[in-house]
Amino acid sequence: MAIADQILTIAKELSPGFEFRYAKNYITMKLEGKGRTFVYLIPQKKELKIWVTLKAAPELDKLCENEELDVKYNDYYNGYQFDLRPGDVETHRDFFKDFIGRLYKAGTD
């Protein structure tokens, strides 16, 4: 859960109204009481899977490649999947802030 808390901290830097919404097997983020279904966090024993529903874009693909993160794009779900391990968020903090910022902008447009 520490990884999820780090993601939430980054999201709160963009908008302080972000909080988690807990379900049985996953967590989503909500903004000012409204559920935002563009981010799903799925806790696992040794990692945290994050599904991000955002259309593929060459610039995002390049950003992900440059960061050397464990990330895939799934055409069926129209989103990116990150498999994060302890230390990944701290190491790639600027990347995640930029990526979450893009999500936030896409969700508010």
C-alpha positions as CSV (number, residue, x, y, z in Angstrom):
1,M,0.0,0.0,0.0
2,A,3.0,2.3,0.4
3,I,3.3,2.5,-3.4
4,A,-0.4,3.4,-3.7
5,D,0.0,6.1,-1.1
6,Q,2.9,7.6,-3.1
7,I,0.7,7.7,-6.2
8,L,-2.0,9.5,-4.2
9,T,0.5,12.0,-2.8
10,I,1.6,12.9,-6.4
11,A,-2.1,13.2,-7.5
12,K,-2.8,15.5,-4.5
13,E,0.0,17.8,-5.7
14,L,-2.1,18.3,-8.8
15,S,-5.4,18.6,-7.0
16,P,-5.8,18.3,-3.3
17,G,-9.3,16.9,-3.7
18,F,-8.0,13.4,-4.7
19,E,-8.8,10.5,-2.4
20,F,-9.0,6.7,-2.7
21,R,-12.2,4.8,-3.2
22,Y,-11.8,1.2,-2.0
23,A,-13.5,-1.8,-3.6
24,K,-13.0,-5.5,-2.7
25,N,-10.1,-6.2,-5.2
26,Y,-9.0,-2.8,-6.3
27,I,-8.8,0.9,-5.5
28,T,-9.8,3.8,-7.7
29,M,-9.3,7.5,-7.2
30,K,-12.0,10.0,-6.7
31,L,-11.8,13.7,-7.0
32,E,-13.9,15.9,-4.8
33,G,-16.3,13.0,-4.0
34,K,-16.8,11.9,-7.6
35,G,-15.4,8.6,-8.7
36,R,-12.7,8.8,-11.4
37,T,-12.5,5.6,-13.2
38,F,-9.4,6.4,-15.3
39,V,-7.0,4.9,-12.6
40,Y,-7.3,1.4,-11.1
41,L,-4.8,0.3,-8.5
42,I,-4.6,-3.4,-7.9
43,P,-2.5,-4.4,-4.8
44,Q,-0.6,-7.6,-5.0
45,K,1.9,-9.3,-2.7
46,K,5.1,-7.9,-4.2
47,E,3.9,-5.2,-6.6
48,L,1.1,-2.8,-7.4
49,K,-0.6,-3.0,-10.8
50,I,-2.0,0.3,-12.1
51,W,-4.4,0.3,-15.0
52,V,-4.7,3.7,-16.6
53,T,-7.5,4.2,-19.1
54,L,-5.9,6.6,-21.5
55,K,-5.7,6.3,-25.3
56,A,-2.3,5.3,-26.7
57,A,-0.2,8.2,-27.9
58,P,3.2,8.1,-29.5
59,E,4.5,10.7,-27.0
60,L,3.3,8.6,-24.0
61,D,4.8,5.5,-25.4
62,K,8.1,7.2,-25.8
63,L,7.9,8.6,-22.3
64,C,7.3,5.1,-20.9
65,E,10.2,3.6,-23.0
66,N,12.6,6.3,-21.8
67,E,11.7,5.6,-18.1
68,E,12.4,1.8,-18.5
69,L,9.4,0.9,-16.5
70,D,7.4,-2.4,-16.7
71,V,4.5,-1.0,-18.7
72,K,2.3,-2.4,-21.5
73,Y,-0.5,-1.0,-23.5
74,N,-3.7,-3.1,-23.8
75,D,-5.8,-2.4,-26.8
76,Y,-8.8,-4.3,-25.4
77,Y,-9.0,-2.1,-22.3
78,N,-7.7,1.0,-24.0
79,G,-5.1,1.7,-21.3
80,Y,-1.7,1.4,-19.9
81,Q,-0.7,-1.2,-17.3
82,F,2.2,-0.5,-14.9
83,D,3.6,-3.2,-12.7
84,L,5.3,-1.2,-9.9
85,R,7.6,-2.5,-7.2
86,P,8.9,-0.7,-4.1
87,G,11.2,2.2,-5.2
88,D,9.7,2.6,-8.7
89,V,7.6,5.7,-7.8
90,E,10.5,7.5,-6.0
91,T,12.9,6.7,-8.9
92,H,10.4,7.9,-11.5
93,R,8.6,10.6,-9.6
94,D,8.7,13.3,-12.3
95,F,7.4,10.8,-14.9
96,F,4.5,9.8,-12.7
97,K,3.7,13.5,-11.9
98,D,3.6,14.2,-15.6
99,F,1.6,11.1,-16.5
100,I,-1.0,11.7,-13.7
101,G,-1.2,15.3,-14.8
102,R,-2.1,14.2,-18.3
103,L,-4.7,11.8,-16.9
104,Y,-6.1,14.6,-14.8
105,K,-6.3,17.0,-17.8
106,A,-7.9,14.3,-20.0
107,G,-10.4,13.5,-17.3
108,T,-11.5,17.1,-16.8
109,D,-11.7,18.0,-20.5
